[in-house]
Amino acid sequence: MRVQAGRGRSVIAAACALALLPVAASAQTGELRDGLQGIASERDQVEAEVGELRAREGDARQRLAAVEAELSEAEDRLAALQDELAGAEAALAEAEAAVVQAQAGLAVVAEELVATEAELAAATAKLEARVIAAYKYGQVSLAEVFTGVRDFSDLMSSSVMVGHVLDSDRVMVAEVERLFTLVAEQRAEAQALRADAEREAAAAEAATASIEAATRSQAEVLATIEQRRDERQQLFLELRDDRSAAEGHLAGLDAESTRIESQLAAIAREQAAEEARRQEAEAAAAAEEARRREAEEAARRAADEAARRAAEDAAEERQEAAADEAEPAPAPAPAPAPAPAPAPAPAPAPSPPASGGGNGSGGSTAPAPSPATWVRPAAGPLTSPFGPRWGRNHNGVDIGGSVGATVVASRAGTVVGVVSGCHPTSSWGCGGGFGNYVTIAHSGGMATIYAHLSSVSVHVGQQVGAGQTVGGIGNSGNSYGPHLHFEVREAGVPRNPCNYIAC
């Protein structure tokens, strides 16, 4: 799911636009506005978590790819060692076969040696008997025969012995010598075969042991790499699940924001309709008042005209009466009727106001107020400007200061929003992230916000003047140190406060 970073800002804009509704907005509107602002702050936090999880997920993906490469290389090496082991095992089998063959040959030679030695023993015994017989008949002394003799071969080659053996016995001596030589050769061959077989077997076993040790070592390396791969895979899956959960949370926050915005829009429409009805009623009342004044004016003019005519009639009657008195009376006559008293002045019509501007309710309007004056809300230094910051827009400016330092209204207006229940220095997430804050609506569709306060000195509906204290600098809400977060909005749209105050 693609996270829309501008969503949270639009929610704040909607909340500030609602702050400009009439102060008489219902408690439900205030609660919804606070809830919407809280959702916006929470969404910003979750959005940051999603970004961090995505970065960690990418890193885990890269590490997993590296481990997979190591594992593939180790598997290739293990396969090569296993091939070498198979070759060594084949060589060992050949060597063992050679040993078996050598042992079989050795057995044959041993049997032949036994037979030859038996023949040699028989021939030797026969020859010894012949020598003993020669001795008995005085042909040679035993001292002469055995002087300087080391073994039977020396005995046979002894010149003394050879010299005293009869010519008829030379064939027997030659056979003994042949058999003796054959026994020596067979023994030497058997010894060589045994040594070769043992050497081949030892070499094959040593090679097999070496390859088996390398294979075991490589298998251990392979197991370690597989374990690392499993761990990386598990970490990757956990990060992906966490990201999916966070994005699901974002979707829920968006849905809740949409629901609250719909409710606020409905309330705003109802308030607009109520305002239209009020204005219509006021217009009707003004029209009725105008008709009443017009009727009064017509009555006054009619009364004036009647009074004028009555005065003229009275004057004519007085003139006629005076003329009658001037004529001589012919005879006594009854006393003349008393001259009509001057017609009383007609009852004055309702006197018009001296100013001629109708009654007091329709007097002249008050003069237009002078242009509003903006003042700096706190005396500390500017620590963070308006604009992009940490990958998103900073919708206000931060002004540093110690906890409790005075915060004043930047312009005259009406307090339309207050949150004051957060801990002054440690309340992360409270007040939708703004902590303790005050929202003031001004003329011309303007509004200002004073956030992260340690205390609040005003209440909703209160009229405040520029420079009037509204609270104290604090560290409440999502804040990393005591400061004032100050925003200026026009019709809900964030404006750079430095365009209105001295930064």
ZAVOVEX-344669 format. One record per residue (C-alpha): y, x, z; residue in one letter. Coordinates in pm, whole numbers, padded with zeros to 5 digits, always signed. Example, Ala and Ser with C-alpha at 12.3 -4.5 7.8 and 13.67 -1.06 7.14 Angstrom:
// residues 2
-00450+01230+00780A;-00106+01367+00714S;
//
This chain:
// residues 503
+00000+00000+00000M;+00341+00134-00098R;+00577+00139+00199V;+00929+00020+00115Q;+01172+00222+00320A;+01462-00013+00244G;+01290-00307+00407R;+01390-00212+00760G;+01752-00166+00656R;+01760-00511+00494S;+01632-00661+00820V;+01915-00494+01014I;+02163-00618+00755A;+02032-00973+00794A;+02061-00950+01172A;+02421-00827+01154C;+02509-01096+00902A;+02384-01354+01149L;+02599-01190+01416A;+02897-01323+01222L;+02785-01686+01265L;+02989-01898+01506P;+02970-01802+01871V;+02829-02145+01945A;+02498-02046+01778A;+02197-02167+01969S;+01994-01955+02210A;+01710-01971+01957Q;+01927-01793+01701T;+02003-01514+01947G;+01636-01473+02035E;+01536-01465+01668L;+01809-01213+01590R;+01691-00986+01874D;+01331-01024+01760G;+01424-00936+01403L;+01608-00626+01516Q;+01313-00526+01735G;+01077-00565+01440I;+01305-00349+01226A;+01304-00072+01485S;+00928-00095+01535E;+00880-00088+01159R;+01082+00233+01135D;+00855+00394+01395Q;+00535+00277+01224V;+00676+00390+00888E;+00726+00739+01031A;+00371+00734+01167E;+00237+00634+00824V;+00424+00926+00664G;+00280+01170+00917E;-00072+01028+00872L;-00041+01060+00494R;+00062+01425+00528A;-00226+01495+00766R;-00464+01308+00537E;-00356+01524+00242G;-00406+01841+00448D;-00750+01720+00558A;-00836+01641+00196R;-00743+01999+00093Q;-00943+02150+00378R;-01239+01931+00290L;-01221+02052-00073A;-01216+02416+00047A;-01519+02357+00270V;-01699+02184-00019E;-01634+02496-00232A;-01771+02719+00045E;-02072+02493+00079L;-02139+02503-00296S;-02116+02884-00297E;-02349+02906+00003A;-02596+02670-00163E;-02593+02888-00477D;-02653+03200-00268R;-02933+03026-00079L;-03095+02921-00408A;-03078+03283-00532A;-03235+03406-00209L;-03504+03145-00236Q;-03576+03266-00591D;-03595+03623-00460E;-03821+03504-00181L;-04048+03336-00436A;-04064+03662-00633G;-04136+03857-00318A;-04405+03612-00220E;-04558+03647-00568A;-04545+04025-00532A;-04701+03990-00188L;-04976+03777-00336A;-05037+04041-00603E;-05036+04312-00338A;-05276+04114-00124E;-05498+04064-00429A;-05480+04438-00493A;-05569+04499-00129V;-05864+04264-00159V;-05969+04440-00478Q;-05921+04779-00315A;-06115+04666-00014Q;-06393+04541-00241A;-06394+04875-00422G;-06386+05047-00087L;-06687+04846+00023A;-06873+04947-00293V;-06778+05311-00242V;-06878+05281+00122A;-07219+05147+00023E;-07256+05423-00234E;-07145+05672+00029L;-07407+05546+00270V;-07675+05578+00003A;-07555+05922-00100T;-07537+06036+00259E;-07892+05911+00308A;-08006+06106+00002E;-07811+06407+00129L;-07972+06378+00468A;-08316+06360+00313A;-08249+06657+00084A;-08099+06853+00369T;-08395+06782+00590A;-08631+06894+00315K;-08428+07209+00258L;-08412+07282+00629E;-08787+07246+00645A;-08815+07495+00362R;-08584+07739+00540V;-08776+07705+00863I;-09098+07773+00678A;-08947+08087+00528A;-08845+08200+00869Y;-09189+08141+01007K;-09340+08362+00744Y;-09089+08638+00816G;-08894+08628+00497Q;-08554+08611+00684V;-08428+08609+01041S;-08233+08317+01183L;-07952+08555+01276A;-07910+08652+00917E;-07920+08293+00804V;-07658+08151+01041F;-07422+08448+01077T;-07072+08342+00950G;-07189+07987+00859V;-06934+07711+00941R;-07115+07413+00785D;-07401+07328+00559F;-07203+07420+00249S;-07155+07769+00384D;-07521+07779+00460L;-07609+07689+00103M;-07366+07938-00043S;-07467+08214+00187S;-07582+08510-00014S;-07841+08578+00249V;-07981+08231+00219M;-07964+08222-00156V;-08123+08558-00174G;-08426+08452+00029H;-08483+08110-00121V;-08754+08103-00374L;-08668+08030-00728D;-08877+07717-00705S;-08636+07578-00438D;-08315+07627-00636R;-08340+07280-00790V;-08349+07133-00440M;-08046+07333-00335V;-07849+07221-00641A;-07929+06857-00567E;-07812+06896-00210V;-07489+07056-00328E;-07434+06774-00578R;-07493+06509-00318L;-07266+06683-00072F;-06986+06704-00331T;-07035+06339-00424L;-07010+06234-00061V;-06686+06426-00022A;-06541+06271-00337E;-06645+05920-00234Q;-06494+05967+00108R;-06166+06092-00042A;-06158+05800-00287E;-06223+05552-00009A;-05946+05706+00201Q;-05701+05693-00093A;-05788+05332-00170L;-05741+05237+00194R;-05405+05415+00212A;-05281+05255-00112D;-05384+04909+00002A;-05216+04951+00339E;-04898+05088+00178R;-04875+04803-00076E;-04936+04543+00191A;-04676+04698+00425A;-04412+04716+00148A;-04473+04358+00041A;-04462+04235+00400E;-04140+04429+00465A;-03974+04282+00154A;-04089+03934+00249T;-03962+03976+00605A;-03624+04098+00477S;-03584+03809+00236I;-03699+03560+00497E;-03441+03698+00741A;-03167+03671+00474A;-03282+03318+00392T;-03270+03219+00759R;-02923+03369+00791S;-02803+03191+00480Q;-02958+02867+00602A;-02767+02905+00929E;-02446+02963+00732V;-02526+02659+00521L;-02586+02449+00831A;-02255+02566+00979T;-02068+02484+00659I;-02235+02143+00640E;-02131+02079+00999Q;-01774+02177+00914R;-01787+01951+00610R;-01911+01662+00822D;-01634+01726+01076E;-01369+01744+00801R;-01509+01430+00642Q;-01503+01250+00976Q;-01144+01362+01037L;-01045+01251+00688F;-01207+00909+00738L;-01041+00868+01079E;-00699+00958+00935L;-00754+00718+00646R;-00855+00441+00887D;-00550+00513+01106D;-00325+00502+00798R;-00483+00176+00682S;-00434+00029+01029A;-00069+00144+01037A;-00006+00001+00690E;-00169-00322+00801G;+00067-00321+01098H;+00357-00274+00857L;+00235-00567+00650A;+00220-00778+00965G;+00572-00673+01061L;+00694-00761+00711D;+00531-01102+00736A;+00686-01160+01078E;+01026-01046+00947S;+00995-01287+00655T;+00905-01570+00891R;+01197-01498+01124I;+01436-01457+00829E;+01322-01796+00699S;+01390-01951+01040Q;+01728-01781+01060L;+01811-01894+00707A;+01720-02251+00801A;+01937-02227+01112I;+02218-02075+00907A;+02191-02359+00654R;+02200-02614+00935E;+02501-02441+01088Q;+02668-02430+00747A;+02597-02801+00703A;+02731-02869+01051E;+03039-02663+00972E;+03083-02855+00648A;+03055-03183+00838R;+03304-03058+01095R;+03547-02952+00825Q;+03498-03286+00650E;+03566-03467+00976A;+03873-03253+01037E;+03991-03322+00683A;+03937-03695+00737A;+04123-03676+01069A;+04404-03483+00904A;+04423-03744+00627A;+04427-04022+00886E;+04700-03839+01076E;+04897-03802+00755A;+04858-04175+00684R;+04967-04256+01040R;+05273-04036+01011R;+05353-04187+00674E;+05324-04536+00822A;+05544-04437+01115E;+05798-04290+00877E;+05795-04607+00667A;+05838-04818+00983A;+06125-04599+01095R;+06296-04631+00759R;+06245-05008+00765A;+06385-05026+01116A;+06685-04818+01015D;+06745-05047+00718E;+06716-05355+00937A;+06957-05208+01191A;+07203-05122+00917R;+07192-05473+00776R;+07221-05628+01120A;+07526-05414+01188A;+07682-05520+00859E;+07615-05889+00935D;+07767-05853+01278A;+08075-05686+01134A;+08119-05966+00883E;+08086-06225+01157E;+08345-06048+01368R;+08584-06035+01074Q;+08535-06407+01008E;+08590-06486+01372A;+08911-06285+01378A;+09037-06468+01070A;+08965-06802+01231D;+09161-06708+01542E;+09465-06618+01335A;+09499-06971+01184E;+09711-07242+01388P;+09511-07496+01564A;+09586-07851+01433P;+09505-08017+01753A;+09342-07947+02068P;+09003-07904+01990A;+08711-07821+02185P;+08708-07472+02296A;+08578-07270+02020P;+08243-07144+02064A;+08254-06800+02190P;+08248-06552+01919A;+07909-06417+01877P;+07870-06104+02063A;+07834-05806+01848P;+07485-05796+01737A;+07303-05565+01958P;+07194-05255+01796A;+06847-05306+01673P;+06583-05162+01886A;+06561-04815+01768P;+06258-04737+01578A;+06046-04466+01723P;+06273-04168+01715S;+06166-03906+01468P;+06118-03560+01605P;+06432-03357+01605A;+06274-03113+01369S;+06160-03380+01134G;+05818-03225+01130G;+05619-03514+01273G;+05482-03529+01625N;+05380-03231+01821G;+05030-03227+01682S;+05156-03152+01335G;+05406-02880+01418G;+05446-02558+01225S;+05154-02312+01230T;+05163-01992+01429A;+05260-01679+01239P;+04974-01479+01086A;+04846-01204+01315P;+04946-00852+01240S;+04686-00622+01080P;+04406-00538+01321A;+04417-00197+01487T;+04099+00016+01511W;+04045+00255+01801V;+03780+00518+01864R;+03504+00366+02083P;+03433+00686+02281A;+03605+01016+02343A;+03314+01255+02279G;+03246+01469+01970P;+03082+01337+01655L;+02717+01458+01671T;+02562+01283+01371S;+02747+01142+01066P;+02688+00834+00854F;+02447+00864+00562G;+02104+01007+00474P;+01919+01165+00764R;+01550+01255+00802W;+01457+01083+00475G;+01636+00753+00546R;+01990+00623+00590N;+02174+00662+00921H;+02374+00338+00928N;+02632+00456+01181G;+02768+00762+01358V;+02662+00920+01689D;+02928+01021+01943I;+02820+01251+02224G;+02908+01212+02590G;+02770+01210+02943S;+02581+00915+03088V;+02829+00653+03206G;+03123+00772+02994A;+03345+00479+02890T;+03276+00289+02568V;+03551+00053+02442V;+03575-00215+02175A;+03694-00058+01854S;+03872-00377+01752R;+03954-00718+01897A;+03686-00981+01852G;+03416-01198+02007T;+03100-01067+02173V;+02808-01226+01984V;+02513-01017+02103G;+02418-00838+02425V;+02099-00661+02541V;+02130-00515+02890S;+01785-00499+03049G;+01676-00152+02933C;+01648+00152+03160H;+01965+00357+03106P;+01787+00686+03030T;+01418+00621+02954S;+01329+00300+02770S;+01181+00395+02433W;+01140+00089+02210G;+01355-00136+02433C;+01615-00349+02259G;+01441-00298+01926G;+01510+00075+01958G;+01885+00026+02025F;+01827+00003+02401G;+02120-00165+02574N;+02370-00266+02305Y;+02667-00492+02230V;+02754-00665+01901T;+03114-00781+01842I;+03224-01006+01554A;+03574-00951+01414H;+03791-01131+01164S;+03741-01074+00795G;+03361-01074+00817G;+03354-00746+01011M;+03120-00660+01298A;+03064-00355+01520T;+02758-00242+01717I;+02756-00018+02027Y;+02401+00107+02105A;+02201+00319+02358H;+02435+00214+02644L;+02363+00289+03009S;+02544-00029+03117S;+02705-00338+02961V;+03037-00480+03086S;+03073-00792+02866V;+02882-01112+02791H;+02815-01327+02486V;+03112-01545+02394G;+03366-01321+02565Q;+03686-01240+02378Q;+03769-00870+02391V;+04068-00669+02279G;+04079-00333+02106A;+04028-00062+02368G;+03869-00295+02625Q;+03567-00146+02806T;+03233-00288+02690V;+02991-00045+02862G;+02899+00316+02926G;+02731+00588+02719I;+02358+00617+02789G;+02018+00725+02662N;+01840+00389+02643S;+01607+00284+02361G;+01494+00531+02093N;+01731+00810+02191S;+01687+01184+02241Y;+01995+01240+02455G;+02296+01054+02593P;+02524+00937+02310H;+02683+00628+02154L;+02540+00497+01826H;+02835+00313+01663F;+02808+00098+01349E;+03062-00092+01138V;+02934-00370+00910R;+03112-00590+00657E;+02925-00911+00576A;+02616-00739+00716G;+02651-00429+00493V;+02679-00094+00679P;+03011+00086+00627R;+03105+00441+00718N;+03279+00413+01058P;+03486+00720+00973C;+03675+00503+00722N;+03808+00301+01019Y;+03825+00536+01318I;+03917+00900+01371A;+03600+01108+01340C;
//
